[in-house]
Amino acid sequence: MPAARVAPAADTEPSADTASPTGVAPPTRGFLAKATLVTAVLSIAGALLGLGRDQALAHLFGAGTETDAFLVAWTVPEVAATLLIEDGMAFVLVPAFSLAVARRARGTGADPVRALVASTLPRLALAFVAVAALLMAGAPYLVAALAPGLPDPGLAVDCTRLTATCVLSFGLAGYCSAALRAHRRFLAPAAIYVAYNTGIITAMFVLGDRWGVRSAAVGVALGGCLMVAAQAPSLVRQLFGRRRSAPEAEATAAQDPSPLDGPEATKATQVAEVTDSPAAPSVKHSVELALIAPVLMFALCRQSQVLIERFLASTLPSGAISHLNYAQKVAQIPMTLSLMLCTVTFPVLAQALAEGDTERARTRVERDVAVASCMVLLGAAAVFACAPQIIQLLFQRGAFTAQDTAATATVMRVYSVGLLGHTLVGALVRTYFSAGRPTWYPLAAMTAGIIATSWIGAGTVEAWGVRGIAAANAIGITVTAALLLSGMGERRSVPIRTRRVVHELSKPVRAAVCAAVAGAFCASRVDSPELALAAGGLTVTVVYVLLLRVLGVKAVAPAFRTALRSVTRRLPHVRFR
């Protein structure tokens, strides 16, 4: 697949034909665009199934005592997903596997990828089993600590013991995802939430009448197993498939130019060479406790925002935890989609930092931050403008009442204010952990945000209820994002041009504010929720795109052109002029 043609510029990423210091060819923009597209499509499918899961939960069990009890137990898979799949272990394992894959390409001695698996997987699996057993045994104490005001703690304890199994399944799923992404295989890792939510939805409808909300907890256990099953065959092929020579690999790749197994992936995983200089980090060193500890503690600290919210909401009237949950799940969809590019480029960034190519790493980070921010701000504006219509159309049926819709929509609008902060944290923290050296600065930044969340939430919950809790979340994560952005530098991370990045970020922020106000006005003038959502969403999109053009924001257009060019190459009979 030929590289995308771009005019030379200071911010241009090196092409796949440009030799890196270690001989590892960076992927072309076309490959990244296709991989991002595949990841985004499957992530959207997973997100839609996630909405279906929440709709089923709301329809079958409403927003009351039962759902509050399950959502306390839901804290376990939420924390486990952050620690073991989305952040946490991924920040450690992706760089480690990237290094092992590159060294495997030299074809000398024992296979470093298999050696890495043999030295890490058994110990990690044993740790996952131990933590899962500990959570099952300590479920009553965990529920009492998370939600001391819960009316039915026994139900929450039962659900927690069932969801605790996800510590093992999520740990194995996250391990598979990290290994596959380092091999630049993105299809199976992107499909895990499709499998996960399918398991939960199936369990609720099959077992809901007999077991009540406990069926959702059974679905979590089943869905976790399906996440592992979705990736295991692909990982086995990468570990035990026949190791080919470079000419064989290139010949095979030429016949199958797919975005997931094409020549770019082959070059990176089969033909690359990595220096054995003393400065090069060893695979063993890259997974030492000194590196794992700050990563896991950061991820746990970040997820504690949810724990704080549910702790504070447990003292409010029944349904408060459910309103927070539904609002947060919908509001976070734009953030999840905007970070797809960062997920795909994470191994690329880790490779650049391992090679000492700070210029390529800086360009990659600045581009990712700009594109992700523009995307999430469009989603945030749409969420703010059309929150009542979105919640009404998604959830208002069965046991979910109009009062639940109003309360959830109000919370979701508050959450939308913090979406940029959540996205920046997700994009920037990767740069701190990509270099393969311990750093505690992200944990310090996240701790400052958690302190702000706790104090503001405790001070506003009595007067503002769930709105005060959501506002505390938005302010706390924004504080963390600001600290991470200001701390970018050669000593801690990638030395990006912070002032320039902040100046460029201010443009889409202004555009999003104007678009949100205009969209909310248009949506409020229409009675039908379907037409109001269409009118508000269209207004937000048109106003936002026009203002981006007026303000001179250039981050999105190149990415769109590259993605369009990559797709149309697969359809040679189609021409866009």
C-alpha positions as CSV (number, residue, x, y, z in Angstrom):
1,M,0.0,0.0,0.0
2,P,1.7,3.2,-1.1
3,A,2.2,6.0,1.4
4,A,-0.1,9.0,1.2
5,R,1.3,11.9,-0.8
6,V,1.7,15.0,1.3
7,A,3.5,18.2,0.8
8,P,6.7,18.5,2.8
9,A,6.3,20.5,6.0
10,A,7.7,20.8,9.4
11,D,4.9,18.7,10.9
12,T,5.0,16.0,8.3
13,E,5.4,12.5,9.7
14,P,8.1,10.4,8.1
15,S,7.0,8.0,5.4
16,A,7.2,4.3,5.7
17,D,10.2,4.3,3.4
18,T,12.2,6.5,5.6
19,A,14.7,4.5,7.7
20,S,14.5,5.1,11.4
21,P,17.6,5.0,13.6
22,T,17.0,1.3,14.3
23,G,15.9,0.4,10.8
24,V,12.2,0.0,11.8
25,A,10.0,1.6,9.2
26,P,7.2,3.7,10.7
27,P,3.8,3.0,9.3
28,T,2.3,5.2,6.6
29,R,-0.5,7.5,7.2
30,G,-2.6,5.3,5.0
31,F,-2.0,2.3,7.2
32,L,-2.8,4.3,10.3
33,A,-6.0,5.6,8.7
34,K,-7.2,2.2,7.8
35,A,-6.3,0.7,11.2
36,T,-8.1,3.6,12.9
37,L,-11.1,3.1,10.6
38,V,-11.4,-0.6,11.5
39,T,-10.9,0.2,15.2
40,A,-13.4,2.9,15.1
41,V,-16.1,0.9,13.3
42,L,-15.8,-2.0,15.7
43,S,-15.6,0.4,18.7
44,I,-18.8,2.1,17.4
45,A,-20.4,-1.3,17.2
46,G,-19.3,-2.1,20.8
47,A,-20.6,1.3,21.9
48,L,-23.9,0.8,20.3
49,L,-24.2,-2.6,22.0
50,G,-23.2,-0.9,25.2
51,L,-26.1,1.5,24.7
52,G,-28.3,-1.5,24.1
53,R,-27.0,-3.1,27.3
54,D,-27.9,0.1,29.2
55,Q,-31.3,0.3,27.5
56,A,-32.0,-3.3,28.4
57,L,-31.0,-2.6,32.0
58,A,-33.2,0.5,32.2
59,H,-36.1,-1.3,30.5
60,L,-36.0,-4.4,32.6
61,F,-35.0,-2.9,36.0
62,G,-35.6,0.9,35.7
63,A,-33.6,3.3,37.8
64,G,-34.1,2.3,41.4
65,T,-32.9,0.1,44.2
66,E,-32.0,-2.9,42.1
67,T,-30.1,-1.0,39.5
68,D,-28.3,1.0,42.2
69,A,-27.2,-2.3,43.8
70,F,-25.9,-3.7,40.5
71,L,-24.1,-0.5,39.6
72,V,-22.2,-0.6,42.8
73,A,-21.0,-4.1,41.7
74,W,-20.4,-2.7,38.3
75,T,-17.6,-0.7,39.8
76,V,-15.4,-3.8,39.7
77,P,-15.5,-4.3,35.9
78,E,-15.1,-0.6,35.4
79,V,-12.0,-0.4,37.5
80,A,-10.7,-3.7,36.0
81,A,-11.2,-2.4,32.4
82,T,-9.2,0.8,33.2
83,L,-6.4,-1.1,34.9
84,L,-6.1,-4.1,32.7
85,I,-7.4,-3.2,29.2
86,E,-7.8,0.4,28.4
87,D,-4.9,2.0,30.3
88,G,-2.9,0.4,33.1
89,M,-1.3,-2.7,31.8
90,A,-1.5,-1.5,28.2
91,F,1.0,1.3,29.0
92,V,3.5,-1.3,30.2
93,L,2.8,-4.2,27.9
94,V,2.5,-2.4,24.5
95,P,6.1,-0.9,24.7
96,A,7.4,-4.3,26.0
97,F,5.8,-6.3,23.2
98,S,6.8,-3.7,20.6
99,L,10.4,-4.1,21.6
100,A,10.2,-7.9,21.7
101,V,8.5,-8.0,18.2
102,A,11.2,-5.8,16.8
103,R,14.0,-8.0,18.2
104,R,12.2,-11.1,17.0
105,A,12.6,-9.7,13.4
106,R,16.3,-10.2,13.6
107,G,15.7,-14.0,13.6
108,T,18.6,-14.9,15.9
109,G,18.5,-17.0,19.0
110,A,15.3,-17.7,21.0
111,D,12.1,-15.9,20.2
112,P,11.9,-12.8,22.4
113,V,8.1,-12.6,22.1
114,R,7.6,-16.1,23.4
115,A,10.2,-15.5,26.1
116,L,8.3,-12.4,27.2
117,V,5.0,-14.3,27.4
118,A,6.7,-17.2,29.3
119,S,8.1,-14.8,31.9
120,T,5.1,-12.6,32.4
121,L,1.8,-14.4,31.6
122,P,1.9,-17.1,34.3
123,R,2.7,-14.6,37.1
124,L,0.1,-12.1,35.9
125,A,-2.5,-14.8,35.6
126,L,-1.8,-16.0,39.2
127,A,-2.1,-12.4,40.4
128,F,-5.4,-12.0,38.6
129,V,-6.8,-15.2,40.2
130,A,-5.7,-14.0,43.7
131,V,-7.2,-10.6,43.3
132,A,-10.5,-12.1,42.0
133,A,-10.7,-14.5,45.0
134,L,-9.9,-11.7,47.4
135,L,-12.7,-9.5,46.0
136,M,-15.2,-12.4,46.2
137,A,-14.3,-13.0,49.8
138,G,-14.3,-9.3,50.8
139,A,-17.5,-8.4,48.8
140,P,-19.5,-7.3,51.9
141,Y,-16.8,-5.0,53.1
142,L,-16.2,-3.6,49.6
143,V,-19.9,-2.8,49.2
144,A,-20.0,-1.2,52.6
145,A,-17.1,1.0,51.7
146,L,-18.3,2.0,48.2
147,A,-22.0,2.7,49.1
148,P,-22.6,2.8,52.8
149,G,-26.2,4.2,52.3
150,L,-27.3,1.5,49.9
151,P,-30.8,0.2,50.8
152,D,-30.1,-3.5,49.7
153,P,-26.5,-4.3,50.3
154,G,-27.1,-8.1,50.1
155,L,-28.0,-7.8,46.4
156,A,-25.0,-5.7,45.7
157,V,-22.8,-8.3,47.4
158,D,-24.1,-11.1,45.3
159,C,-23.6,-9.1,42.1
160,T,-20.1,-8.1,43.2
161,R,-19.0,-11.7,43.7
162,L,-20.2,-12.5,40.2
163,T,-18.5,-9.5,38.6
164,A,-15.2,-10.2,40.5
165,T,-14.5,-12.9,37.9
166,C,-13.8,-10.2,35.4
167,V,-10.5,-9.5,37.1
168,L,-9.1,-12.7,35.6
169,S,-10.9,-12.5,32.2
170,F,-10.2,-8.7,31.7
171,G,-6.5,-9.3,32.7
172,L,-6.1,-12.0,30.1
173,A,-8.1,-9.9,27.5
174,G,-5.9,-6.9,28.2
175,Y,-2.7,-9.0,27.8
176,C,-3.9,-10.3,24.5
177,S,-4.8,-6.8,23.3
178,A,-1.4,-5.4,24.1
179,A,0.4,-8.2,22.4
180,L,-1.7,-8.0,19.3
181,R,-1.5,-4.2,19.0
182,A,2.3,-4.4,19.3
183,H,2.1,-6.8,16.3
184,R,-0.1,-4.1,14.6
185,R,-3.1,-6.4,14.6
186,F,-6.1,-4.3,15.5
187,L,-9.1,-6.3,14.4
188,A,-9.5,-8.7,17.4
189,P,-8.6,-6.2,20.1
190,A,-11.2,-3.8,18.7
191,A,-13.9,-6.5,18.7
192,I,-13.7,-7.3,22.4
193,Y,-16.5,-4.9,23.6
194,V,-18.8,-6.3,20.9
195,A,-18.3,-9.7,22.5
196,Y,-18.5,-8.4,26.0
197,N,-21.8,-6.5,25.6
198,T,-23.3,-9.3,23.6
199,G,-22.7,-11.6,26.6
200,I,-24.4,-9.1,29.1
201,I,-27.4,-8.4,26.9
202,T,-28.0,-12.1,26.3
203,A,-27.7,-13.0,30.0
204,M,-30.2,-10.3,31.0
205,F,-32.9,-11.4,28.5
206,V,-32.4,-15.1,29.1
207,L,-32.0,-15.0,32.9
208,G,-33.7,-11.7,33.9
209,D,-37.1,-13.1,34.8
210,R,-35.6,-15.7,37.1
211,W,-32.6,-14.0,38.6
212,G,-33.5,-10.3,38.4
213,V,-30.6,-7.8,38.2
214,R,-28.2,-10.6,39.1
215,S,-28.5,-11.7,35.5
216,A,-26.6,-8.6,34.5
217,A,-23.7,-9.6,36.8
218,V,-23.8,-13.1,35.2
219,G,-23.5,-11.4,31.9
220,V,-20.4,-9.5,33.0
221,A,-18.7,-12.9,33.9
222,L,-19.8,-14.4,30.5
223,G,-18.8,-11.3,28.5
224,G,-15.3,-11.3,30.1
225,C,-14.8,-14.9,28.9
226,L,-16.0,-13.9,25.4
227,M,-13.4,-11.1,25.3
228,V,-10.6,-13.6,25.8
229,A,-12.1,-16.0,23.3
230,A,-12.3,-13.3,20.6
231,Q,-8.5,-12.7,20.7
232,A,-7.0,-16.0,21.6
233,P,-6.9,-17.5,18.1
234,S,-5.2,-14.4,16.7
235,L,-2.6,-14.3,19.4
236,V,-1.8,-18.0,19.1
237,R,-1.1,-17.4,15.4
238,Q,1.3,-14.6,16.2
239,L,3.1,-16.6,18.9
240,F,3.3,-20.0,17.2
241,G,2.9,-19.4,13.5
242,R,5.8,-20.2,11.2
243,R,8.4,-17.5,11.4
244,R,9.2,-16.5,7.8
245,S,12.2,-14.9,6.3
246,A,12.0,-11.2,5.2
247,P,11.6,-12.0,1.5
248,E,8.8,-14.5,2.2
249,A,7.1,-12.0,4.4
250,E,7.3,-9.2,1.9
251,A,6.1,-11.5,-0.9
252,T,3.1,-12.6,1.1
253,A,2.3,-9.1,2.2
254,A,2.3,-7.9,-1.4
255,Q,-0.5,-10.3,-2.2
256,D,-2.7,-9.2,0.8
257,P,-2.5,-5.4,1.3
258,S,-5.1,-5.4,4.1
259,P,-4.9,-2.6,6.6
260,L,-4.3,-5.1,9.4
261,D,-1.9,-7.5,7.8
262,G,-0.3,-5.5,5.0
263,P,3.3,-4.5,4.2
264,E,3.4,-1.8,6.8
265,A,2.6,-4.3,9.5
266,T,5.0,-6.9,7.9
267,K,7.8,-4.4,7.8
268,A,7.4,-3.5,11.4
269,T,7.1,-7.0,12.7
270,Q,9.2,-9.1,10.3
271,V,11.9,-7.0,8.7
272,A,12.7,-4.5,11.5
273,E,16.0,-4.4,13.2
274,V,16.7,-3.0,16.7
275,T,20.1,-2.1,18.0
276,D,21.6,-4.0,20.9
277,S,23.4,-1.0,22.3
278,P,23.7,-0.8,26.0
279,A,21.3,2.2,26.0
280,A,18.5,0.0,24.4
281,P,16.0,-1.1,27.1
282,S,15.8,-4.8,27.6
283,V,12.4,-6.6,27.3
284,K,12.7,-7.9,30.8
285,H,13.4,-4.4,32.2
286,S,10.3,-3.0,30.4
287,V,7.9,-5.0,32.6
288,E,9.6,-4.6,36.0
289,L,7.6,-3.5,39.1
290,A,9.3,-0.1,39.1
291,L,7.4,0.7,35.8
292,I,4.2,-1.2,36.5
293,A,3.6,0.4,39.9
294,P,3.1,4.0,38.8
295,V,1.1,2.9,35.7
296,L,-1.4,0.8,37.8
297,M,-1.6,3.4,40.5
298,F,-2.4,6.1,38.0
299,A,-5.1,4.0,36.4
300,L,-6.6,3.2,39.8
301,C,-6.5,6.8,40.9
302,R,-8.2,7.9,37.7
303,Q,-10.9,5.3,38.1
304,S,-11.5,6.4,41.7
305,Q,-13.5,9.3,40.3
306,V,-16.3,6.8,39.7
307,L,-15.9,5.5,43.3
308,I,-16.1,9.0,44.7
309,E,-19.3,9.7,42.6
310,R,-21.0,6.6,43.8
311,F,-20.0,7.1,47.4
312,L,-21.5,10.6,47.4
313,A,-24.6,9.5,45.4
314,S,-25.4,6.7,47.8
315,T,-26.6,9.2,50.3
316,L,-29.0,10.8,47.8
317,P,-32.6,9.5,47.0
318,S,-32.9,6.1,45.2
319,G,-31.9,6.3,41.6
320,A,-29.1,8.8,41.9
321,I,-26.4,6.3,41.1
322,S,-28.4,5.1,38.1
323,H,-28.8,8.6,36.7
324,L,-25.1,9.2,37.0
325,N,-24.3,5.9,35.3
326,Y,-26.6,6.4,32.3
327,A,-25.5,10.0,31.8
328,Q,-21.8,9.1,32.0
329,K,-22.1,6.1,29.7
330,V,-23.7,8.2,26.9
331,A,-21.6,11.3,27.4
332,Q,-18.3,9.3,27.2
333,I,-19.1,7.9,23.7
334,P,-17.5,10.9,21.9
335,M,-14.4,10.6,24.1
336,T,-14.1,6.9,23.4
337,L,-14.3,7.4,19.6
338,S,-12.0,10.4,19.6
339,L,-9.2,8.3,21.3
340,M,-9.3,5.6,18.6
341,L,-6.4,7.3,16.7
342,C,-4.3,7.4,19.9
343,T,-5.0,3.7,20.5
344,V,-3.7,2.9,17.0
345,T,-0.7,5.2,17.2
346,F,0.4,4.1,20.7
347,P,2.8,1.4,19.4
348,V,4.2,4.0,16.9
349,L,4.9,6.5,19.6
350,A,6.5,3.8,21.8
351,Q,8.8,2.8,18.9
352,A,9.8,6.4,18.2
353,L,10.7,7.1,21.9
354,A,12.6,3.8,22.1
355,E,14.7,4.9,19.1
356,G,15.3,8.4,20.6
357,D,13.4,10.1,17.7
358,T,11.8,12.8,19.8
359,E,11.0,14.9,16.7
360,R,8.8,12.2,15.3
361,A,7.3,11.5,18.7
362,R,6.5,15.3,19.2
363,T,4.8,15.5,15.8
364,R,2.8,12.4,16.5
365,V,1.6,13.6,19.9
366,E,0.7,17.1,18.7
367,R,-1.3,15.7,15.7
368,D,-3.1,13.2,17.9
369,V,-4.0,15.8,20.5
370,A,-5.3,18.2,17.8
371,V,-7.4,15.6,16.0
372,A,-8.8,13.9,19.2
373,S,-9.7,17.3,20.7
374,C,-11.6,18.5,17.6
375,M,-13.5,15.3,17.4
376,V,-14.5,15.1,21.1
377,L,-15.5,18.8,21.2
378,L,-18.0,18.2,18.3
379,G,-19.4,15.3,20.3
380,A,-19.5,17.3,23.5
381,A,-21.4,20.1,21.8
382,A,-24.0,17.6,20.4
383,V,-24.4,16.0,23.8
384,F,-25.0,19.3,25.5
385,A,-27.4,20.6,22.9
386,C,-29.5,17.4,22.6
387,A,-29.2,15.7,26.0
388,P,-33.0,15.5,26.8
389,Q,-33.8,14.1,23.4
390,I,-30.9,11.6,23.4
391,I,-31.9,10.2,26.8
392,Q,-35.6,10.2,26.0
393,L,-35.1,8.2,22.8
394,L,-32.6,5.8,24.3
395,F,-34.0,5.0,27.7
396,Q,-37.5,6.4,28.3
397,R,-39.5,3.2,28.2
398,G,-40.5,0.4,30.5
399,A,-39.5,1.2,34.1
400,F,-37.5,4.3,33.1
401,T,-39.8,7.4,33.6
402,A,-39.9,10.9,32.3
403,Q,-38.5,12.1,35.6
404,D,-35.6,9.8,35.2
405,T,-35.0,11.3,31.7
406,A,-35.0,14.9,33.0
407,A,-32.6,14.1,35.8
408,T,-30.2,12.1,33.6
409,A,-30.2,14.7,30.8
410,T,-29.2,17.4,33.3
411,V,-26.3,15.4,34.6
412,M,-25.2,14.5,31.1
413,R,-25.0,18.2,30.1
414,V,-22.7,18.8,33.1
415,Y,-20.6,15.8,32.2
416,S,-20.1,17.1,28.6
417,V,-18.1,20.0,30.0
418,G,-15.4,17.7,31.1
419,L,-15.1,15.6,28.0
420,L,-12.2,17.6,26.6
421,G,-10.3,17.0,29.9
422,H,-11.0,13.3,29.8
423,T,-9.7,13.1,26.2
424,L,-6.6,15.1,26.8
425,V,-5.7,12.9,29.8
426,G,-6.2,9.8,27.7
427,A,-4.1,11.2,24.9
428,L,-1.3,12.8,26.9
429,V,-0.7,10.1,29.6
430,R,0.4,7.7,26.9
431,T,3.4,9.9,26.2
432,Y,4.5,9.7,29.8
433,F,4.5,5.9,29.9
434,S,5.6,5.1,26.3
435,A,9.3,5.7,26.9
436,G,9.7,2.6,29.1
437,R,11.0,4.4,32.2
438,P,9.3,5.0,35.6
439,T,7.5,8.3,36.1
440,W,5.3,9.3,39.0
441,Y,4.2,12.7,37.5
442,P,1.0,11.4,36.0
443,L,-0.1,10.0,39.3
444,A,0.6,13.3,41.0
445,A,-1.4,15.1,38.4
446,M,-4.3,12.6,38.7
447,T,-4.2,12.9,42.5
448,A,-4.6,16.6,42.3
449,G,-7.6,16.1,40.1
450,I,-9.1,13.6,42.5
451,I,-8.6,15.9,45.4
452,A,-10.5,18.6,43.5
453,T,-13.2,16.2,42.6
454,S,-13.6,15.0,46.2
455,W,-13.7,18.5,47.8
456,I,-16.0,20.0,45.2
457,G,-18.3,17.0,45.2
458,A,-18.6,16.9,49.0
459,G,-19.2,20.7,49.0
460,T,-21.9,20.7,46.3
461,V,-23.8,17.4,46.7
462,E,-26.1,18.6,49.4
463,A,-27.2,21.7,47.5
464,W,-26.9,20.5,43.9
465,G,-27.3,16.7,44.2
466,V,-26.1,14.7,41.2
467,R,-25.4,17.9,39.3
468,G,-22.8,18.8,41.9
469,I,-21.2,15.4,41.6
470,A,-21.0,15.6,37.8
471,A,-19.5,19.1,38.0
472,A,-16.9,17.9,40.4
473,N,-15.9,15.2,37.9
474,A,-15.6,17.7,35.1
475,I,-13.5,20.2,37.1
476,G,-11.3,17.5,38.6
477,I,-10.4,15.9,35.2
478,T,-9.8,19.3,33.7
479,V,-7.3,20.1,36.4
480,T,-5.4,16.8,35.7
481,A,-5.4,17.5,32.0
482,A,-3.9,21.0,32.5
483,L,-1.2,19.6,34.8
484,L,-0.3,16.8,32.3
485,L,-0.1,19.3,29.4
486,S,2.1,21.7,31.4
487,G,4.4,18.9,32.5
488,M,5.3,17.7,29.0
489,G,9.0,18.0,28.5
490,E,12.2,16.2,27.7
491,R,12.7,15.0,31.3
492,R,9.3,13.5,31.9
493,S,7.7,12.9,28.5
494,V,7.8,14.3,24.9
495,P,8.8,18.0,24.6
496,I,5.8,19.3,22.7
497,R,5.3,23.0,21.9
498,T,2.8,23.6,24.7
499,R,1.9,27.2,24.0
500,R,1.2,26.4,20.4
501,V,-0.9,23.4,21.4
502,V,-3.0,25.4,23.9
503,H,-3.5,28.2,21.3
504,E,-4.7,25.7,18.8
505,L,-7.0,24.0,21.3
506,S,-8.7,27.3,22.1
507,K,-10.1,27.5,18.6
508,P,-12.2,24.3,18.6
509,V,-13.3,25.1,22.2
510,R,-14.7,28.4,21.1
511,A,-16.4,26.8,18.1
512,A,-17.9,24.1,20.3
513,V,-19.4,26.6,22.8
514,C,-21.1,28.5,20.0
515,A,-22.3,25.3,18.3
516,A,-23.7,23.9,21.6
517,V,-25.7,27.1,22.3
518,A,-27.0,27.2,18.7
519,G,-27.9,23.5,18.7
520,A,-29.7,23.6,22.1
521,F,-31.8,26.6,20.9
522,C,-32.8,24.8,17.7
523,A,-33.6,21.5,19.5
524,S,-35.7,23.3,22.1
525,R,-38.0,24.8,19.3
526,V,-39.1,21.3,18.1
527,D,-41.6,19.1,20.0
528,S,-40.8,15.8,18.5
529,P,-37.7,14.2,20.1
530,E,-36.6,12.7,16.8
531,L,-36.9,15.9,14.8
532,A,-35.4,17.9,17.7
533,L,-32.4,15.6,17.8
534,A,-32.0,15.9,14.1
535,A,-32.3,19.7,14.1
536,G,-30.0,20.1,17.1
537,G,-27.4,17.7,15.8
538,L,-27.4,19.2,12.3
539,T,-27.1,22.7,13.7
540,V,-24.2,21.8,15.9
541,T,-22.3,20.1,13.1
542,V,-22.8,23.0,10.6
543,V,-21.9,25.7,13.1
544,Y,-18.9,23.8,14.4
545,V,-17.4,23.0,11.0
546,L,-18.0,26.5,9.7
547,L,-16.4,28.1,12.8
548,L,-13.4,25.7,12.6
549,R,-12.9,26.9,9.0
550,V,-13.2,30.5,10.0
551,L,-10.8,30.2,12.9
552,G,-8.3,28.4,10.7
553,V,-8.2,25.0,12.4
554,K,-6.3,22.6,10.1
555,A,-6.0,19.5,12.2
556,V,-9.0,17.6,11.0
557,A,-8.9,18.1,7.2
558,P,-5.6,16.2,6.6
559,A,-6.8,13.3,8.6
560,F,-10.1,13.2,6.8
561,R,-8.4,13.4,3.4
562,T,-6.0,10.6,4.3
563,A,-8.8,8.4,5.6
564,L,-10.9,9.1,2.4
565,R,-7.9,8.4,0.2
566,S,-7.2,5.1,2.0
567,V,-10.8,3.9,1.6
568,T,-11.1,4.9,-2.1
569,R,-7.9,3.0,-2.9
570,R,-9.9,-0.1,-2.1
571,L,-12.6,1.1,-4.5
572,P,-10.7,2.0,-7.7
573,H,-13.8,2.6,-9.7
574,V,-14.9,5.4,-7.4
575,R,-13.4,8.9,-7.9
576,F,-13.8,12.0,-5.8
577,R,-12.8,15.3,-7.2
